[in-house]
Amino acid sequence: MKTRFLGNTGVRVSELCFGAMTFGGKGYWANIGQVGQKEADDLVNIAIDGGINFFDTADVYSEGMSELLLGKALGTRRNSVVLATKVRGRTGSGPNDVGLSRRHIIDSCNTSLKRLGTDYIDLYQVHSFDPRTPLEETLRTLDDLVREGKVRYVGASNFAGWQLMKALAISDTQHLERFITLQAFYSLIARDLENELVPLSLDQHLGILPWSPLGGGFLTGKYRRGKPRPEGARRSNPTAQFLQFDEEKGFDIVDELEKTARKYGATITQAALNYLLRKPGVTSVIVGARNKEQLTDNLKTVDWEIAAEEVARLDTLTTPPRVYPYWMLERMSQDR
């Protein structure tokens, strides 16, 4: 498997990142996956054998079970991989068990280290913006963790453009560790970040890590227009519609992906992932798997490359609305 630099660093990571959100199956996360330790061990082995050296989780996934299972599955191979986790979500019932305060970040980092069975985290990401904590407090705390050796790099996830740029500016002016990556919702059914966050990431040399690149499983081909929804799947459950998008347009995208996949002797899933690997700024695409078959299929994504004209055709089919001020900026730029 090919590797790419992790943002503006000298660290190289695999084009596919293994996301461990399916590990544990506790609480809210039971609907996403209920992978136990034995299955987690098998999936991690398959991933590493397939060339993946990048693993991602979060302290809130299955209330900490994901970190625990992933740490055990990696075992003695931990130092040979790049390990990422996140902080921000609620981890307890107390008033300070959530957010990006100095207290919560430090407590959560120490707990994550213990669960993961390691003394350092390669990439520590803030899971979302926290409007109630000054960015200076958050960034100073992350900088302290890097200087202590508990964290090597820091990243952001689920930030608006102005929030991310403000954080980078604070880091630059106060000589603090700056975010090197942006983990964001990005797929053929969700290209909104191309309005602002992709240009920002390219300008500031951030590596983009797409989460849910298959739209919660929609871009695998198991949901088709006019056909019954598969039992037990996320979008078959009316109460589990976390990702909001136009399904009618989604069906058109799946139909086009099927044509592309057929040309390469591939699957719809592989075509959807392959498309993202061709997009500017993308460092590694995060894939999750409930079983060996899904992971094995995902790994075959890197065995081929979708042609530029097919990327362009998919771009045309899925172009996001050009909201203000972007259409105005484009018009004005044509006058120069």
N, C-alpha and C positions, 0 to 999 in steps of 0.2 A: 504494500500500500504506500502511496506517495505521502509525503509530509509537507507541511507548510509552517512558516514561522508564526508563532503565537503573538499576533499584534506586532508591535515595534520592539520585539525582544529577539534574543538569539536562540530561544527554545523552539524546537520543532515538534509539532504534534501531527498525528494522523489526520487525513482528510475527513474521516468519520470519527466522531466522539461517541463513546458508549454512555447513554444516559440511564441512570439507575432508578428512575422514578417508579418503575414497576416493582421494585424490590420491597417486600414487606406486606403490602396490602392491608394496612391498618387505617381505620377511620375513613376519612374522606377519600383516601388514596386507594381503597379497596376496589373501586370501580375502574381504576387505571391498570392495576396489575396486582397479583398476589403471589409473586415469586418468593419461594422460601430459600433457605440456605443452600440446599443441595442443587436446586435449579440455578441459583445465583452463581455457585461455583462453576457449574457447567457453562453458563453463558459467558462468564468472565474468561474462562479458558478458551472458548471458541473465539471470542473477541481478540484476545492477545495472539492466538495462533493465526488469526486472520490479518494481523498487522496493526490493530488498534493499540495505541499507547496513551490514549487520552480518555479519562473517565470523569463523569460529572454527576453530582448529586446535590442534596440540600438538607439542611437540618430539619426542615419541616416535613419532608417526604416520609409518610407513614410514621410520623411522630418520632423520627430518629432511627427507625428500623432500617431505612435504606442505607444510611451511613454505616450502621453496624454490620449489615450483611455484606456490603461492598468491601469494607475493611477486611473482614474475615476471608472473603473470596480472593482478594488480592494477596493476602498473606505475605510471604517473603519476597514477592515480586513488586511490592509497593514502590521501592526506589527506582524501578525500571520504567515506571509510568508517570504521566503527568496527571495529578489528582486535583479535582476542583470541587468545591462545595459552596454553599451560599448562607447568608445571614440576613435577617430582617423580619421574617414571619413570627407568629406567636408560637412560643415553645412551652408555655405554661399558663396558669390562671392568674398570675400576679400582674400588677399594673406595669411592672418593668420587664416583663417577659416578652417584649415585642419591640420592634423599631430598630433604629440605628444610633442609639445613644452609646456613649463610651461603655457604660455598664453592661448593656445587653450584648454588644459586640464582643467584649472580652469574655464574658461568661459563655456565650455561644461558641466562640472559637475554642475555648478550652474544652468544652463538652464535645465538640466535633472532633477534635484531635483524639480524645479518649475513645470515642466510638469508632473512629476510623483506624485506630491502632497505629498512629503515626505521630511523629514529633514535629511535622511541618505540613502545611497545605501549599501546594504549588500555585493554585489560583483561587483566591478567596473573593467571592463576588457578593455585592449587596444585591439582594433579590428584587428590590424596587426602591424608588425614591421614598424618603420619609419626610413629609412636610412639617413634622413637629420637632425635628432635631436639626440644629444648624449644620450645614454641610461642613463647616470648619471642624466641628466636633467629630463628625464621622470620619473625615479624611485624616485628621490628626491621629485618631485611634488606629486606623488602618496602617498609617505610616509607622506608628509605634510597633505594631505587630510584625511588620516587615523587619524593622531594626532589631527586634528581639529574636528573629529567626523562626517564628512560628508560621509566618506567611512569606511566600516569595514574590508573588505578584498579586495585584488586586484588579477586579473587574466590576462592571456595572451590568444590571439587567433591568429591563422594563422601565427605562427612563424616557422622558420627553427630551426633545432636542435641546431646549434651553436649560433644562436641569443638568444634562450631561455636559454641555459646554461650560456652564457655570462651575461645575465640579472640576473640570480640567483647568479652568482659569485659576481657581483657588489653589490647586496643587502646584501650578506653575509659579504663581506669585509668592507662595509660601514655601516653596521648595519641598513639597511633600510628594510621596509616591502617587503617581497618577494612574488612572484606569488604563489598562492595556487592551481590554476587550469589552464588547457589548453583546450580551446574550439577549436575543430578541425574537419575537414571534415573526417568522418569515417563511413564506411558502408561496406556491402558485395561487393560492386562494387568499393570501394576505401579503401584499407587496406595499403596504402603506408606508413602511419605513424608508422606501426609496425616495419619498418626497424630501425628507430632511435628515434622517439618521444615517442613511448610507453615505450621502455627501459629507456629512460631518465626520463619520468614521474614516473615510478615505482621506480627508484633509488632516485629521489628527492622528492618523496611523493606528487606528483601533482595529483589532481583528473582530469580525462579526461571527457570532456563534448562533446560528438559527435553532430555536427550539420549536417543537411540533412542526417539523418540515413536511409532514404528511397530513397536516390539518386534523389532528386527532384521529388519524386512520382513514379519513375520507378519501385521500389520494392514493389509496392502495388498490382501489377498484372493487372493494367489497360492497360499496354503496353505488347502486346504478339506478338510473331513471326508470321508473315503472316497475321495479323489482322489489320484493320484500326485503326488509332490513335484516341483517344477520342477528341471531339471538346472542345476547351477552356482550355485544359491541357497544362502545361508548355512545355513539350517536344514535343507537337504537333505544337508548334509555332517555325518555323525555325529561327527566330530572337532572341529567348530566350534560346539558348543552353549554359547557363552559366557553367553547369557541363559537363566536357568532359570525356567520358569513352567508352569502347568497348561495343556497344549495343548487338552484337551477343553473347558475353560472358554473358552479362546481361540477355538475354533471357534464357540461360541455368541455371543461378542462380534462376530466377523466377520459372522455372520448378521444380527445386529441393526444393525450399521453399514451393511450392504448395503441394508436397508430405509430407513434414513435417507438414504443417498446417492441412492437411487432417487427419493425425494420431491423432492430438490433438483436432480436432473439432474446429480449429481456422482459422484465415485468413492469407493470405500471408503477409500482413502488420505486424500482430502480430508476425509472425515467424521471420521476418527480425529484428524487434526491440528486440525480445527475445534473438536472437543470440548475439547482442551487449551487452546486460546485463550480458552475461556469459563471456565476454572478460576481461582479467586482466587490472586493472587500471581504468575501467569505473566507474564513480560515478553516473551520471544521464544522460539519453538520452533525447535530446531536440526534442520534437514533436510539429509540427505546425498543425493547423486545420483551414479549411475554414468554416466548419459547424459542427453541433452537431453530425451528424452521424460519421464523421471521428474521432472526439475526443472520442466518446463513444467506437468506435472500438479500438482505441489506448489504452484506459484505461484497456481494457481486457487483454492486454499483460502481466500484472503482475499476472494474475490469474493462470498461469501455467509456467513451466520451461522446456525448451528444454533439451533433454538428452545429455550427454557428447559425446556419439558416433555420434549424429547428428551434433553437433558443429564441431566435427573432420571431418565429411564428407563435411560440408560446407567449412571448412578451406582448405581442399585439393582441392576443386573445385575452390577456389578463391585466392589461394596463390599468393602474389605479386612477381614480379621478384626480385631475390636476387642480387641487383646491388653491384658493388664494393664500399667500401671494405668489405661488410658484408659477402659475400661468402668466402672471404679470411680469415676473422676473425673466421668464423665457422670452416673452415678447420684446422686452426692453433690450435684452442681450443681442437680439437679432439686428438692432440698429447700429451696432459697433462694427 
